[in-house]
Amino acid sequence: MAQSTTVLNQILQLVPKKLFDTLASQYHIDKQASVFRGTAHFIVLMLAQLNGLTSLRDLVHATASLFSWQRDGDLVSVKRSTLADANQRIDYRFYRDLFSHLLQRQ
């Protein structure tokens, strides 16, 4: 069977899991998260960036449409309130440090 890799998946593979997990632990990004974890939040934000989505409503529609064919469990269909809560819960310094580490790898 042919296997395809999306651009989103290729970009996500550039982020070392160990680095992501270390920073996630440092900033407690999954604290008070039940279903919508930090990994899913990161993927949704990357999806928004790649597609030029600027509103929570656009992200909700995009994840709902992609959820039907996405199989590996990282991308989840998300409600607008859940996404807004994650945006408030996750410290911006997590993403700042993640970007900084990725930039230094070049």
Secondary structure in CASP SS format (residue, H / E / C, confidence):
PFRMAT SS
TARGET T0000
AUTHOR 0000-0000-0000
METHOD secondary structure of the structure
MODEL  1
M C 1.00
A C 1.00
Q C 1.00
S C 1.00
T C 1.00
T C 1.00
V H 1.00
L H 1.00
N H 1.00
Q H 1.00
I H 1.00
L H 1.00
Q C 1.00
L C 1.00
V C 1.00
P C 1.00
K H 1.00
K H 1.00
L H 1.00
F H 1.00
D H 1.00
T H 1.00
L H 1.00
A H 1.00
S H 1.00
Q H 1.00
Y H 1.00
H C 1.00
I C 1.00
D C 1.00
K C 1.00
Q C 1.00
A C 1.00
S C 1.00
V C 1.00
F C 1.00
R C 1.00
G H 1.00
T H 1.00
A H 1.00
H H 1.00
F H 1.00
I H 1.00
V H 1.00
L H 1.00
M H 1.00
L H 1.00
A H 1.00
Q H 1.00
L H 1.00
N H 1.00
G C 1.00
L C 1.00
T C 1.00
S C 1.00
L H 1.00
R H 1.00
D H 1.00
L H 1.00
V H 1.00
H H 1.00
A H 1.00
T H 1.00
A H 1.00
S H 1.00
L H 1.00
F H 1.00
S C 1.00
W C 1.00
Q C 1.00
R C 1.00
D C 1.00
G C 1.00
D C 1.00
L C 1.00
V C 1.00
S C 1.00
V C 1.00
K C 1.00
R H 1.00
S H 1.00
T H 1.00
L H 1.00
A H 1.00
D H 1.00
A H 1.00
N H 1.00
Q H 1.00
R H 1.00
I C 1.00
D C 1.00
Y H 1.00
R H 1.00
F H 1.00
Y H 1.00
R H 1.00
D H 1.00
L H 1.00
F H 1.00
S H 1.00
H H 1.00
L H 1.00
L H 1.00
Q H 1.00
R C 1.00
Q C 1.00
END
